[in-house]
């Protein structure tokens, strides 16, 4: 594999506890975490404060007998969430981050299945535990009770005065191969699976991400910490390298917090990139610079086609949306839109696409600052190996998970001769760049043996101006599983179709797909179109949940 320039030097740690023990002396009073409250007021915590708070809380958890047991964390992003996670893992307990965007009953199912003996919850989810016997609740806010976050910290700081050495010894006993966290997969097609990741898995992944990418001094994530992408590639990745993490709390305020924090790097998913571009275009219209921006983008695309440099199109609209420091966007979670990446590139912002799955810690590959390709998911993380078998991507490396919790059968099915089977289809070129073409389970197979990757067609259909979201699938057309008709369910862009009737929208989209079909082989042509009036259901990182129609 060619990397074309050397790997970046990184700080490495084998366990969460080792990071906490070294962070205070290594980074001291550097800013570690900044969060904003509902009113937009800034709350900044240094590495010394983060390490001391986590240690104080860890000692309290140790006294509660949490070592070797499971602690659920249910709440929106916040400093308290992060401190609870670090404290829990550092003393040999297993953290169980819970997707709070699910239905209430599913939240409780995740906690029960994960055998949590205790739960740390934010205010809005406390009611879920009123009828949950045998599971003490720790409050991630000032609840004026003995189990509130401030009260726990006070107890911990008092205990630290005489027992810090005892705590350090407890942290030292935790080994890299012990489970640190159980994270449920996002479940785009099947039910979420509980993935056991060891300290070694997540710390190797977090530390070595920046061996490939130079992230700058300030990085921002607005994605939920209960997802591996945000927790490991966002929070832990930034903190292990002594950088300043901007952490968004409520997703409703993510753009506001982005502007206030003014990061150099943002961790996003494609849907959030689209939201930013729409906001930038709206600001350009208000300024009267939209047409000028369109011309600049065409010029950028033309010059890029011939590998020529191009000065960025700089304007106030961009600063009002992103702040004045953003130079890098890391995009993961789903296939990025190349047109969006080019538009950001026109504005002088580099977009690097990465690829990962929860079972791999999660990062597998990412593009590099000075060596990247918009249609690739980049080069492999150090010490990570990939092989392609029958089109499927298989992975080996230090970040690959221990197994699914209480699901030995599922674990066995997930591996083949020691290689983890991702279920993703793709290939690798001669220069070491990895490409994703689709999901194995989404593949449409016809009775004549022909195969279609739905994601390839979805990318083409999304270029139709009126289309906001699309899902391509094989609709049953007979008695056998392979007797199918290639179909598309489309959600039209409500802004672009304003004033049009449903019939007019369908007719216009049918015309566009008719023209698209002319350019495609017969077996790849869309035969049936169905419109939906609602957006598709999404996972916690805004990937479309695929289902049967």
N, C-alpha and C positions, 0 to 999 in steps of 0.2 A: 504493500500500500504506500502510495506517495503522499506525503504531507506537505512537501514543497518548502516548508520552513520549520524550524525546531519547535517542539512543544514548549508551552509556557511553564515556568516553575510554579509549583503550588504547595500550599501547606497541606499536610496529610495527618489524619487521625484515624485510629482503629475503632474507637468507640465514642459515643456521645459524651460519656463521662470524661474521657481524655480531652476532648475539645473544651469542656467547661473548665477543667483544671488549668488548661494552658491559655485560655482566651483572656483572662484578666491580666496576666503578666505580659502576654504577647501584644495585646491591643489596647489595654488600659482605658483611657478616657476618650478614645475615638468614639464617634457616634455609631451605634450598632443598629438600633431599630427606631424608626419614626412612624407613629400612627396619628390619625386625625379623628377627633370626635365628631358628633353629629353637627356641631356648629362650625366645624372646620378649624378648631383649635389644635395646634401642634403639640404632640407629646413625644419627646425624644429621650431615648435611653442609651447610655454608653455601654461599652463591653464590660466594664467593671460592674455596672448596675445589673446588667443581664446575667452575668456569671454569679454574682452574689445572690440575686433574687432566686435564681434556679437552684443554687446550692441550699439556700434557706428552706425553700419549698421541698427539696429532695430529702432533707433531714426529717421534716414533718411526715412526708410520705413513708419514709423508712420506719418511723415510729408507729405508723398506722398498719405496718405489716404488708406493705404493697410489693416488696421484693418477690419476684417470681410469679406475680399475679398480673391480672389484666385490668387496665384502667381506661374506660371509655372517655373520649373528649368530644362533647357535642356543643357546637357553637360557631358563630361567625368568626372570621379572622380577628386577631387582636394580640396585643402584647401578652396578655394573660394566657391565651391559648398556647402561644409559643413557649412561655416559661413553664407551663404545666407539662408540655411534651418533653422538653429538655430534662426537667426534674424527674419525671417518671422513668424515662429510658436510662438515665445516668445511674440509677441504683438497682438496675436489673429487673425492673418491671416492664411489661409490654403495653405500649400505647395502642389504643384502638380508636383512631379518628373516625368520626361518623359523618356521613353525608346528610346534612340537615335539610337538604332540599327535597328529601323524600317525604312520603306520607308518614304520619306519626307512627302508625303501626309498624312500618318497615324500619324506622329508626330503632324502635324497641326490639324488633326481630334481630337486627344486626348486633345490638348490645347483648342480647340473650345468647345468640349463637356464638359470639366471641367470648363468652364466659367472663364477662366483666364483673369484678367484685366491688367496683366503685366507679362513680361517674363524675366527671368535671363538666359542668354545664353553664351556659350563659343564661341570662335572665329569661329570655323568651322561650326557653325549652325546659325550664324547671318543672312546669306542670306535668310533663310526661312521666316524671318519676314519683308522682304522688302515690301511685298505686303499684310501685315497683319494689316489692319487699326484698330485703337482703342486699340492697345496693345503695350504700350511703352516697349522698350527693355533696360534692364540693362546688361552691358557687364561684364562677369566674367574674365576680363583680363585688362591689361593696354592699353586702346584704345585711350588714349589722348582725352577723351571727358568727359563732365560733368556726364555722366551716366556710366563711367567705374568704376571698383571695387576700385581702389586707390582713385579716386576722391570722390566717395561716402563715403569712410572711412574718408577722410580728413574733409568732411562736418560734418560727424557724431561726430568725436572727438571734433571739435570746439563747436558743440551743447551740447555735454556731460558736458562741463565745467560748465554750468549753469542749465542744465535740466535733470541731472541724476535722481533726485528724481521723476520728472514727469514720466520718463521712468519706474522706479521701480513700481510706482503706476499703470501704464498701464499693466505691466506684472502681477501684483498681481490680477488684475481684471479677468484674463483668468482662466477659470475653467477646472477641469480635464475632464468633460464630453463634452467639446467643441471639434469640429473636428480640428485636427492638420494637417492632411495630407490625401490626396487622392492618393492611389497607385493602379495602374492597375495590375490585376492578370497577370501571365505569359502567360496564354492562350495556354496550350498544345493541347487542343482539340477544344474549342470554342473561340469566340472572347473575348479579355481581358475585364474584368469588373472593373469599378472604385470603389474601396473599401474605405469607409470613416473610418479612424482610429482616435480615440480621443487621447488627451494628456494622459489620464489615460491608454488607451490601450497600447500605445507604451512605455510609461515610466515604467509601471508595467512589461511589457515583457522584456524591456532592463535591468532593475535593477535586476529582479529575475532570469535571466538566470544563473548568477554566484552564486546563492544560491545552484545550483546543480553542477556547474563546476568551478574548480580552473584553471584560465586561465594564471596565471603568470603575470609578469610586462609588457611584450611587446607582443602585438598581431597585426597580419597583415591580412588585407583583400584586395583582388584584384578583388572582385566582384563589379558590378555596384551599386552605392548608390541609383539608382532609383528602386531597388528591395528591398522589405521589409527585406529579409534575411540579406543582407549586411548592410542596413541602421540601422536596430534595433538590430539584433543579433551581428553585427560587430561593427559599429561606436558608436552608442549610448550605447550599452552594455559596451564597453571598457571605454568610456569617463565618464560615470556615476560613475564608480568605481575608477577613478583617475589613470588609467593605460595609457600606451604609445601606441598610435595607429599608425601603419604603413599603409599608404593609397596609394594604387597604382593608378596612373593616367591612362595612356594608357595600355590597356590589352596586347599590343605587348611587353611591357617591364616588365610584372609581375614577371617573374623568376629572372630577373636582380635585380629588386627592393627588392625581397624577400631575395636574397643573401646579398644585401647591408644593409638591415635593421636588419637582424639576430634576428628574433622574437623567443619567446618561444612557442607561439601558432599561428596557421594559420587557417583561415576560408576558406573552400574550397567546391567545388562540385566534384562528382565522376570523371568527365572528366578531371578536373585539377589534381586530384590525379594520374590518369593514365599518364598524361604528365610528372609529377614529377618522377614517377617510370621509365618511358622510359628514361628520362635524367640520372637518377641514374645508370640504367643498362648500358647505353652507356659509362658513365664515368668508370664503373667497367671493361668494355671490354678494354678500353684504358689503364687501370692500370694492366690488366691481373688478376683481382680478381673476375671475373664473376663466374667462376666455384666454387670458394670458397664460394661465396655468395649463390649460389644455394644449396650447401651442408648445409650451416648454416640455410637456410630457412627450408629445410627438417627436420633438427634437431629441430628447433624451433616448427614446426608444430607437430612433434612427441611428444615432451615434453608437449606442450600445451594441446594435446589430453588427457593427463593423469594429467592435472593441476599441472605440475611441472615447477619450475622456470627455466629460461634460460638466460644466459648472452647475451647481445646484440652484434651483429656483427658490430663492429665499423671500419670504413675505410674512407680514404680521399675523395673518390668519393662522399660520402654522404655530407660531409662538403662543397664541391665545388658546389653542387646544392642547399642545404638548408641553408648554414651557419652553425655555430657551436653551436646553442642554441635551436633549435626546439625539443620540447619534446611532443607536443600535436597538433593533427589535429582535428578540428571539421568539420564533413562532413554532409552537408544537401543538400536540393534541389532535390535530387533523391536518389533511393536506392543505397547504396554503394556496391562495389564489395568486398566480404569477403576475397578473395585471396590477393587483394591489401592491405587491412587492416592488414592481417597477415604478409605481406612482410615488411610493415612499422614497425610492432611490432617486427619483427626479428632485425630491426635496432635500437630498443630502443625507438621508437616513438609510443605513444598511439593514436589510432584513435577512436574518439567517434562520433557515428552516432546520429543525431537528426532528428526531424520531425516537420514540421509546414506548415501552409498555410497562405496566405496573410490575409485572413479574421480573423485569430486568433492572429494577432499581430506581428509576425507570429508564434513564437515558441510555440509548444504544449508539446513536450517532448524531453529529451536528456539523453544520458547515462552519468554516473558519473565517475570521475577519478579512484576511487577505487572500483567501482561496475558497470561493464558494460558487455554487450553481443554483439558480432559482428553482429548477425542477428536480433537484436532488435533495435528499435529507442529510447529506454530508458524509463525513468520514467517521470511522469507528472510534469510540472511546478507547484510551490506552488499555492494553491487555484484554481487549474484547475481540472475539472472533465470530465471524458469520460465515455460514455456508448456505447455498441455495440448493434445495432438493425438490424436484418437481415444481419449481417456481416459488416454493415457500421459503421464507427466511427463517433460518435456525440460528440460535445464539448460544455461545459459551463465554464465560468470563466471571470476574470477581463479584459482579453486581447481580448475577442471576439468583433468583429467590430460593429459599429452603423448601418450599412446598405450600400447598393450600392447607389452611387450618381445618383439622378434622375431616379431611377429604383425601385420603390416600389414593383412592381410585382415580380421582381427577388429577392428582399430582402425577401418577404413573402415566396417564394418557397424555400429559403435557410434555413429556420428554421422550426422546428417541436416541438411544445410545449415548446418553449424557448431554444431548443437545436440547435446549428448550425450543419447542415449536411455536412460533409466534402467531401462526394463522394468517400472517400478512404475506402477500405476494409481492415479489420484487426481483431486482437483479443488481449486480455490482459491476461497474465498468473497470477498465484496466488501470485507471488512476486511483482506484480505491473509493470512488463515490458510490453511495448506496441510493437506490431508487425504489419507491413504493408504487406498485401499480393497482393494488386493491386488496380486499379481504377474501381469503379462501372460502369462507362460509357465504359470502355474497355472490360468488361466481354463479353465473347462469349457464347451465349445460343443456344443450338441445339434443333431441333424439338422434340427430345425424352426427353427433360427436363434437360439433362446433361449440366453442366457449366464448362467453362475453364477460368482461370485467365491468360491472355497473359504474364504478367510479370514473372510468375513462369517458363514458357517455355523459355522466353527470357534469363533468368539467366542461364539456362542449355545450351542453344545454344551458349552463349557468352564464354563458356568454350572450345569451339572448337577453336583450335589455329589460324586458318585462318580468323575467324570472328572478325571484328572490331565493327560493330553495327548491331542490328537486331530489327525488329518490327514484332510481331505476331498479326494476326487479323483473323476475319472470312470473307472469300471471298464468295460472293453470288454464290449459286450453283443451284438456281431454282427461282420459282415465289414468295416464301414467305420469310419474313425477317429471319426466323430461319432455313432456308434451306441453310446452309453454309458449307464451306470446310475450315478446319484449315490451314492457310497459313503463310509463313514467307518471309519477304523481308530482304535481307542480303547485307550489305556493307562489302566487304572483306578488310582485312588489306593490304594496298598497299606495305608495306615493306616486309611482310611475303610472299606475292604472286609475288614478283618481278621475272621476267623471266618466269612466267607461263602464258599460254594462258587462255582466259576466259573460254573455255571449260574445261580445266584441273582444274581450280579453282572450277567451279560448280560441276564437277564430284567428287572431293575430299570432298567438303562440303556435297554433297548428301550421300556419303558413311558414313560420320560421323553422319548425321541425321538419316540414316537408322539404325545404331547401337543404337542411342539414342532412337528411336521409339520402339525398341524391349523391352526396360525397362519401357515403359510407358503404361498406360491403353489405350485401343483402341481409346476412344474419345479424348485423349490428344495427339495423334500422328499427326505430321506435314504431311499434304498430298500434299502441293504444295510449291515449293521454287522458289523465284524470286530474281535475283541478280540486284543490282543497282550500277552504276559506280560513284555515288556521295554520299557524306555524307548526312545524314538526316538533314533537317532544325531544328534549335535549338531555344529555348527561350533565354531570356537574361541571364539565369543562366544555360544554356547548357543542358536543358532537351529536349529530342527529341519531336518535334511537331508531334502528331499523326494525320493521315488523312485517307481518304478513298482511296482504290486502286482498 
